[in-house]
Amino acid sequence: MPVLYGVFLFMGWSALKGMQFVDRVLLLLMPVKYQPDYKYLRHVPLWRVHMFTFVQVLCLVALLVVKQIKAISIAFPLLVLFTGVVRKLMEWKFTKHELKYLDDLLPTKKKSKGSKEAELEKQSDAKISAIIANNQSEKQQSESTNGHRQAHFSISSSTPTPEPGKPSFFIHDEHHESPPAYHNQGLDTKL
């Protein structure tokens, strides 16, 4: 049995290395001169990091106290729930930018689509359905007249046909002498 306790102690101790909470607790005891270069220290002032860590340590101590006292240990699940409330309340004291680096942002509810967006989505779905139905009916017509499958392409009368010997990417504009991909008009290429 002592071997199992030793294995679990080793696993727990090795898991603590690299945890941000443990690193922040160690920052409380470390002079600024010797502090490692953590990403969150670049974006959040040190005193704000200490305040966030202090609140988390208080919650941890409260959890341990409630767990150890048998008379109130029945309230432990409520205290666990309360830690979530404390985290939500911390959004009033800390900015989203700070919380992004100190802790993950809490998920938000997805906003429901407005009636205008829903109507536009219904209209686009109806257009797509009409196009698909039209293509299927044309396909069935061509199969019934020819008796076999045949590729069906329709070119509208407004689309000009390419001149002989001229590449197809010049169909719409006769004034280009090079492909449109090589034109950098309006783009600033200087760094």
C-alpha positions as CSV (number, residue, x, y, z in Angstrom):
1,M,0.0,0.0,0.0
2,P,2.8,2.5,0.7
3,V,4.1,1.9,-2.8
4,L,0.7,3.0,-4.2
5,Y,0.7,6.1,-2.0
6,G,4.2,6.9,-3.3
7,V,3.2,6.5,-6.9
8,F,0.1,8.7,-6.5
9,L,2.2,11.3,-4.6
10,F,4.8,11.3,-7.4
11,M,2.1,11.6,-10.1
12,G,0.4,14.5,-8.2
13,W,3.7,16.3,-7.6
14,S,4.8,16.0,-11.3
15,A,1.4,17.2,-12.5
16,L,1.8,20.4,-10.5
17,K,4.8,21.5,-12.6
18,G,3.6,23.8,-15.4
19,M,0.1,24.5,-13.9
20,Q,-0.6,28.2,-14.1
21,F,-2.2,28.4,-10.7
22,V,0.9,26.9,-9.0
23,D,3.1,29.2,-11.1
24,R,1.1,32.2,-9.9
25,V,1.3,31.1,-6.3
26,L,5.1,30.8,-6.6
27,L,5.2,34.3,-8.1
28,L,3.8,35.6,-4.8
29,L,7.0,34.3,-3.1
30,M,9.5,35.3,-5.8
31,P,11.2,38.6,-6.3
32,V,10.4,40.4,-9.5
33,K,14.1,40.1,-10.6
34,Y,13.9,36.3,-10.7
35,Q,10.4,35.8,-12.1
36,P,10.2,33.7,-15.3
37,D,8.9,35.3,-18.5
38,Y,5.3,34.0,-18.5
39,K,3.0,35.1,-21.3
40,Y,0.3,36.4,-18.9
41,L,2.9,38.6,-17.2
42,R,3.5,40.4,-20.5
43,H,-0.2,41.3,-20.8
44,V,-1.5,41.7,-17.2
45,P,0.1,43.9,-14.5
46,L,1.7,41.9,-11.7
47,W,-0.5,43.2,-9.0
48,R,-3.6,42.2,-11.0
49,V,-2.1,38.7,-11.3
50,H,-1.6,38.6,-7.5
51,M,-5.2,39.7,-6.9
52,F,-6.6,37.0,-9.2
53,T,-4.4,34.4,-7.5
54,F,-5.4,35.6,-4.0
55,V,-9.1,35.1,-4.9
56,Q,-8.4,31.6,-6.2
57,V,-6.5,30.7,-3.1
58,L,-9.4,32.0,-0.9
59,C,-11.8,29.8,-2.8
60,L,-9.5,26.8,-2.4
61,V,-9.1,27.4,1.3
62,A,-12.9,27.7,1.7
63,L,-13.3,24.4,-0.1
64,L,-10.8,22.7,2.1
65,V,-12.4,24.1,5.3
66,V,-15.9,23.0,4.3
67,K,-14.6,19.6,3.4
68,Q,-12.8,19.1,6.7
69,I,-15.6,20.2,9.0
70,K,-18.1,17.3,9.2
71,A,-21.0,19.4,10.4
72,I,-21.0,21.6,7.2
73,S,-19.4,19.2,4.7
74,I,-22.9,18.5,3.3
75,A,-22.6,22.1,1.8
76,F,-19.5,21.2,-0.2
77,P,-21.3,20.8,-3.6
78,L,-22.9,24.2,-3.0
79,L,-19.5,25.7,-2.4
80,V,-18.2,24.2,-5.6
81,L,-21.1,25.8,-7.4
82,F,-20.3,29.1,-5.6
83,T,-16.8,29.0,-7.0
84,G,-18.4,29.3,-10.5
85,V,-20.4,32.3,-9.3
86,V,-17.2,33.9,-7.9
87,R,-15.5,33.4,-11.3
88,K,-18.4,35.1,-13.0
89,L,-18.2,38.0,-10.5
90,M,-14.5,38.4,-11.3
91,E,-15.6,39.6,-14.7
92,W,-16.6,42.9,-13.0
93,K,-13.2,43.4,-11.5
94,F,-11.0,42.1,-14.4
95,T,-11.2,43.0,-18.1
96,K,-11.8,40.3,-20.7
97,H,-8.3,40.8,-21.9
98,E,-6.9,40.0,-18.5
99,L,-9.1,37.0,-18.0
100,K,-8.1,35.7,-21.3
101,Y,-4.5,35.4,-20.1
102,L,-5.2,34.5,-16.5
103,D,-8.1,32.1,-17.1
104,D,-10.2,30.9,-20.0
105,L,-13.1,33.1,-20.9
106,L,-16.5,31.7,-19.9
107,P,-18.7,30.6,-22.8
108,T,-21.5,32.9,-23.7
109,K,-24.9,32.1,-25.0
110,K,-25.2,32.2,-28.8
111,K,-27.3,35.1,-29.9
112,S,-30.4,34.1,-31.7
113,K,-30.6,35.2,-35.3
114,G,-32.8,38.3,-35.9
115,S,-36.0,38.0,-37.8
116,K,-34.3,39.8,-40.8
117,E,-31.4,37.4,-40.9
118,A,-33.7,34.4,-40.6
119,E,-35.9,35.7,-43.5
120,L,-32.8,36.3,-45.7
121,E,-31.7,32.7,-44.9
122,K,-35.1,31.3,-45.9
123,Q,-35.0,33.3,-49.1
124,S,-31.6,32.0,-50.1
125,D,-32.6,28.4,-49.2
126,A,-35.7,28.8,-51.4
127,K,-33.5,30.1,-54.3
128,I,-31.1,27.3,-54.0
129,S,-33.9,24.7,-53.9
130,A,-35.5,26.3,-57.0
131,I,-32.1,26.1,-58.9
132,I,-31.6,22.5,-57.9
133,A,-35.2,21.6,-58.9
134,N,-34.7,23.4,-62.3
135,N,-31.5,21.6,-63.0
136,Q,-33.0,18.2,-62.2
137,S,-36.0,18.9,-64.5
138,E,-33.7,19.9,-67.3
139,K,-31.6,16.8,-66.8
140,Q,-34.6,14.6,-66.9
141,Q,-35.8,16.3,-70.1
142,S,-32.5,15.8,-71.8
143,E,-32.3,12.2,-70.8
144,S,-35.8,11.5,-72.0
145,T,-35.2,13.1,-75.4
146,N,-31.8,11.5,-76.1
147,G,-32.2,8.3,-74.2
148,H,-28.8,8.6,-72.5
149,R,-27.0,10.9,-70.2
150,Q,-25.6,14.0,-71.8
151,A,-23.7,16.9,-70.3
152,H,-26.0,20.0,-70.3
153,F,-24.6,23.4,-70.3
154,S,-26.5,26.6,-70.9
155,I,-24.8,29.8,-71.8
156,S,-26.9,32.9,-71.5
157,S,-27.1,35.2,-74.5
158,S,-25.5,38.1,-72.6
159,T,-22.2,36.1,-72.2
160,P,-19.9,36.8,-75.1
161,T,-18.1,33.9,-76.7
162,P,-14.4,33.9,-76.7
163,E,-12.6,34.9,-79.9
164,P,-10.6,32.2,-81.6
165,G,-7.1,32.0,-80.2
166,K,-7.9,34.2,-77.2
167,P,-7.8,32.6,-73.7
168,S,-11.1,32.1,-71.9
169,F,-10.4,34.4,-69.0
170,F,-10.8,37.3,-71.3
171,I,-14.4,36.5,-72.0
172,H,-15.9,39.4,-70.0
173,D,-13.4,42.2,-70.7
174,E,-11.8,42.7,-74.1
175,H,-9.4,45.4,-72.9
176,H,-7.0,43.3,-70.8
177,E,-3.7,42.2,-72.3
178,S,-2.8,40.1,-69.3
179,P,-4.7,37.8,-66.9
180,P,-6.7,39.6,-64.2
181,A,-4.7,37.8,-61.5
182,Y,-1.6,39.8,-62.4
183,H,-3.2,43.3,-62.0
184,N,-2.2,44.9,-58.8
185,Q,-4.3,48.1,-59.2
186,G,-5.3,49.6,-55.9
187,L,-3.1,47.2,-53.9
188,D,-0.1,48.5,-51.9
189,T,2.7,46.0,-52.2
190,K,5.3,48.0,-50.2
191,L,6.1,46.8,-46.8
